[in-house]
Each structure stands twice: as C-alpha cells, then as structure tokens.
C-alpha cells in the first residue's frame, strides 16, 4: 500500500521558493553582461537591417527624381531674368515698355 502524501507546510514552501529565487538572482547577475549585446542583436540589428533594405530599394527610385529636379531648377534659374533686368526693361505700369 502507498502512504498518503501530506501537503507541504507553508514554511517548507517558503524555504523552497527562497532557494529558487536566490538561484535565479545569481543567474541573472551572472548573465547580465550578455544583456546589452543580446538586446542589440535582437532589437537594434533587425531594425537597421530593415532600414538598409528600404534604402537599397528607395535609392534607385529617388535618385533619378532628385537629379531631374536639380536639372529643372537649374534650367529655370538660367531662363528667368534677374531683378535688375526686369527693372530696366519694364515700367511700373503693366503693358508699357520703357524706351
């Protein structure tokens, strides 16, 4: 026959929990120096990887747009008359040229 098991007393449970918490505290302090590199590898590195991948996809699209915008601006600057030229060519009244 098997003997009936008795429920552990509160003191025994507290002693066991105290021992487990002390062991977990020792492990935590021992493994703490690995926390920052682990955090970098698990959080920062994937974010950087996604950012670099996004840049590699966006650069071939955005670069021609930037170049075209610069060309259009430079052409607009060359074709637009300066303020001095406009002041000597046109009078204060619209539609009348100064002789």
C-alpha positions as CSV (number, residue, x, y, z in Angstrom):
1,X,0.0,0.0,0.0
2,X,1.0,3.5,-0.7
3,X,1.2,6.0,2.1
4,X,-0.9,9.1,1.7
5,X,1.0,12.2,0.7
6,X,0.9,15.1,3.0
7,X,0.7,18.7,1.7
8,X,3.9,20.6,2.4
9,X,3.7,23.2,5.1
10,X,3.9,26.9,4.4
11,X,7.4,27.1,5.9
12,X,8.7,24.3,3.5
13,X,7.2,26.1,0.5
14,X,8.7,29.4,1.6
15,X,12.1,27.8,2.0
16,X,11.9,26.2,-1.4
17,X,10.8,29.4,-3.1
18,X,13.5,31.4,-1.3
19,X,16.1,29.0,-2.6
20,X,14.8,29.2,-6.2
21,X,14.7,33.0,-6.1
22,X,18.2,33.1,-4.8
23,X,19.4,30.8,-7.6
24,X,17.6,32.9,-10.3
25,X,19.1,36.1,-8.9
26,X,22.6,34.6,-9.1
27,X,21.9,33.5,-12.7
28,X,20.6,37.0,-13.6
29,X,23.7,38.7,-12.2
30,X,25.9,36.3,-14.0
31,X,24.2,36.7,-17.3
32,X,23.7,40.5,-17.1
33,X,26.9,41.3,-19.2
34,X,25.3,39.5,-22.1
35,X,22.1,41.5,-21.9
36,X,23.3,44.5,-24.0
37,X,24.8,42.6,-26.8
38,X,21.7,40.4,-26.8
39,X,19.5,43.4,-26.9
40,X,21.5,44.8,-29.8
41,X,21.2,41.6,-31.7
42,X,17.5,41.0,-31.1
43,X,16.2,44.6,-31.4
44,X,18.6,47.1,-33.0
45,X,20.1,44.8,-35.7
46,X,16.8,43.9,-37.3
47,X,15.6,47.5,-37.3
48,X,18.9,48.5,-39.0
49,X,18.6,45.7,-41.5
50,X,15.1,46.8,-42.5
51,X,16.3,50.4,-42.8
52,X,19.2,49.4,-45.0
53,X,16.9,47.2,-47.2
54,X,14.5,50.1,-47.5
55,X,17.3,52.5,-48.6
56,X,18.5,50.0,-51.2
57,X,15.0,49.8,-52.6
58,X,14.3,53.5,-52.5
59,X,17.6,54.8,-53.9
60,X,17.1,53.6,-57.5
61,X,13.7,55.3,-57.5
62,X,14.6,58.5,-55.7
63,X,17.9,59.2,-57.3
64,X,16.6,59.9,-60.8
65,X,13.8,62.1,-59.3
66,X,16.4,64.2,-57.4
67,X,18.6,64.6,-60.5
68,X,15.6,65.6,-62.6
69,X,14.6,68.1,-60.0
70,X,18.0,69.6,-59.9
71,X,18.1,69.9,-63.7
72,X,14.7,71.6,-63.9
73,X,15.7,74.1,-61.2
74,X,19.0,74.9,-62.9
75,X,17.2,75.5,-66.2
76,X,14.6,77.6,-64.6
77,X,17.3,79.8,-63.0
78,X,19.1,80.3,-66.3
79,X,15.9,81.2,-68.2
80,X,14.5,83.6,-65.6
81,X,15.6,87.2,-66.0
82,X,17.3,88.8,-63.0
83,X,15.7,91.6,-60.9
84,X,17.9,94.3,-62.5
85,X,17.0,93.2,-66.0
86,X,13.3,93.3,-65.1
87,X,13.5,96.7,-63.5
88,X,15.2,98.4,-66.6
89,X,13.1,96.6,-69.2
90,X,9.6,97.1,-67.8
91,X,7.9,100.2,-66.5
92,X,5.8,100.4,-63.3
93,X,2.6,100.1,-65.4
94,X,1.9,96.7,-66.9
95,X,2.0,96.6,-70.7
96,X,4.3,99.5,-71.2
97,X,7.9,99.2,-72.2
98,X,10.5,101.8,-71.1
99,X,12.4,103.2,-74.0
